[in-house]
Structures are given as structure tokens and as C-alpha cells.
Amino acid sequence: MGIILDTQISQNASYASSISIPASTTPALFGTLGLDMTLSGANPRVELTATVTLSAVVAVLVPVTITIFRNVDEDAILIYSATQTIPVGTLLLTTSVMTAVAADVPPAPGFFIYQAFVSIPGGLAVIPTRVGPESFVGVASSD
């Protein structure tokens, strides 16, 4: 069993219908975490969970991508990417929740920043709306 070194939550939207942001082809940042692993022992690891919620009125299948990076800017390293095609809309307002669970093994003890992004592909006739909740959770541990 591991020892928890640090845990963080980045809550962009805490409950349903708390935001109204059109989804974008440009990856949109919805969570940033800083995890302190300077005192990690053997087998360091990070477990991450990201959740986004989209809604639309017109029926369309929308590929939604969640990407998670370690570090930021030019030092960013993609550690996880998942695309799920979700049905959004059925002539009534429909909401779909996408949750991704990722793991990372940092290269050495240190302080690491993780960021989560959400995006959709271009060329869609209907653009879904990010409505919340949106959250990003990280737990750093080691043996």
C-alpha cells in the first residue's frame, strides 16, 4: 500500500448548469493541479480523474477529447488522451458526462503541474455547450 504525498482538486464548475461555455476545437483548459512529490520514495505514481459535461438540443454524435499534460508550455508532456463519441441532444435538451481516469509515473521526485483540457473536432454542424460540472482531481503517492 502506498503513502499519499499530496492531493489536489481543481473544480471549474461545481454543479450542473453552473456554466455555459461553447465547446471548442481549440483545447480549453478546465483544470490545473500542482502536486508535491519531493519526498517520494520508491514507485512514485499519480492518479488523475477528469470530468466534463456537455449539453445540446439538436441530436448529433460528438467526439469529445480530454487531454492531460504534465508540466506546462514548451515543457508539457502528454500523459493521457481519450476521445469518446457521446450523443448530445435528441430534440430535447440532453446532457452527457465524460469522465477519464489516468495514471502517471513522474521521472524523479519534484513538484509537478498537471493540466486537463477538453476539445471537439472541427466541422460540426452543432456545437455542444460545456455546462458543468467540470473537475480535475489528482493524488500523488509512493511506496
C-alpha positions in Angstrom: 0.0 0.0 0.0 1.3 3.4 -0.9 1.7 6.6 1.1 -0.3 9.6 -0.1 2.1 12.5 -0.6 -0.3 15.2 -1.9 -3.8 15.5 -3.3 -5.4 18.4 -5.1 -8.8 19.3 -6.7 -9.4 21.8 -9.4 -13.2 22.5 -9.6 -14.0 24.6 -12.6 -17.8 24.1 -12.2 -19.2 22.5 -9.1 -22.7 21.6 -10.3 -25.0 21.1 -13.3 -25.8 24.2 -15.4 -23.3 26.3 -13.5 -21.5 27.4 -16.7 -22.4 27.9 -20.3 -19.3 27.7 -22.5 -19.4 26.6 -26.1 -17.1 23.6 -26.7 -14.2 24.5 -29.0 -11.8 22.9 -31.5 -9.0 24.6 -29.5 -8.3 22.6 -26.4 -9.8 24.5 -23.4 -8.2 24.3 -20.1 -10.6 23.3 -17.3 -8.2 22.1 -14.6 -4.7 22.7 -13.2 -3.1 20.9 -10.3 0.2 21.2 -8.5 1.4 18.0 -6.8 4.3 17.9 -4.4 6.3 14.7 -4.8 9.7 16.0 -3.5 9.6 13.4 -0.7 8.5 10.4 -2.8 10.1 7.1 -2.2 10.1 4.0 -4.4 7.4 3.6 -7.1 6.1 7.2 -7.3 2.7 7.5 -9.1 -0.1 9.9 -9.8 -3.7 9.1 -10.3 -5.8 11.6 -12.1 -9.6 11.9 -12.7 -11.2 14.5 -15.0 -14.9 15.1 -15.7 -16.6 17.4 -18.2 -20.3 17.7 -19.0 -21.8 18.8 -22.4 -25.3 19.6 -23.5 -27.1 20.4 -26.7 -30.6 20.5 -28.2 -30.1 19.1 -31.7 -29.3 15.4 -32.0 -25.7 14.8 -33.0 -22.9 12.5 -32.1 -19.9 14.5 -30.9 -16.4 13.2 -30.4 -15.1 14.8 -27.2 -11.4 14.6 -26.3 -9.9 15.0 -22.8 -6.1 15.5 -22.8 -3.9 15.7 -19.7 -0.4 17.0 -19.6 2.4 17.0 -17.1 4.2 20.4 -16.9 3.2 23.5 -18.9 4.1 25.4 -22.0 7.0 24.1 -24.0 7.8 21.5 -21.3 4.3 20.0 -21.4 4.3 16.2 -21.9 1.1 14.5 -23.0 0.4 11.7 -20.5 -3.2 10.9 -21.4 -5.7 11.4 -24.2 -9.2 9.9 -24.5 -11.8 10.5 -27.1 -15.4 9.4 -26.6 -18.2 9.9 -29.0 -21.2 11.0 -27.0 -24.8 11.6 -28.1 -25.7 15.2 -27.5 -29.3 16.3 -28.0 -32.4 14.5 -29.0 -34.7 17.5 -29.9 -34.9 17.9 -26.1 -32.0 19.3 -24.1 -29.6 16.3 -23.4 -26.6 16.3 -21.2 -23.7 13.9 -21.4 -21.0 13.4 -18.8 -17.5 12.2 -19.7 -15.0 11.0 -17.1 -11.5 10.0 -17.7 -9.1 8.3 -15.3 -5.4 8.5 -15.9 -2.1 7.5 -14.3 1.4 8.9 -14.5 4.8 7.9 -13.2 6.9 11.0 -12.8 10.5 10.8 -13.8 12.0 11.9 -10.4 11.0 13.5 -7.1 9.8 17.1 -7.6 6.8 19.4 -7.9 4.7 18.6 -10.9 1.9 20.6 -12.6 -0.9 18.8 -14.4 -3.4 20.4 -16.7 -6.6 19.0 -18.2 -8.1 20.2 -21.5 -11.4 19.4 -23.4 -11.9 19.8 -27.1 -14.2 18.8 -30.0 -13.2 18.3 -33.7 -13.9 21.0 -36.4 -16.7 20.9 -38.9 -19.6 20.1 -36.6 -23.0 21.4 -37.6 -23.9 21.7 -33.9 -21.6 22.9 -31.2 -22.4 21.5 -27.7 -22.1 23.6 -24.6 -20.0 22.9 -21.6 -22.5 23.1 -18.7 -20.8 21.7 -15.7 -19.8 20.0 -13.5 -16.2 20.1 -14.5 -13.5 18.8 -12.2 -9.9 17.6 -12.1 -8.5 15.6 -9.2 -5.0 14.3 -8.6 -3.5 12.0 -5.9 0.3 11.6 -5.7 1.7 8.6 -3.8 4.7 6.3 -3.4 5.8 3.3 -1.5 
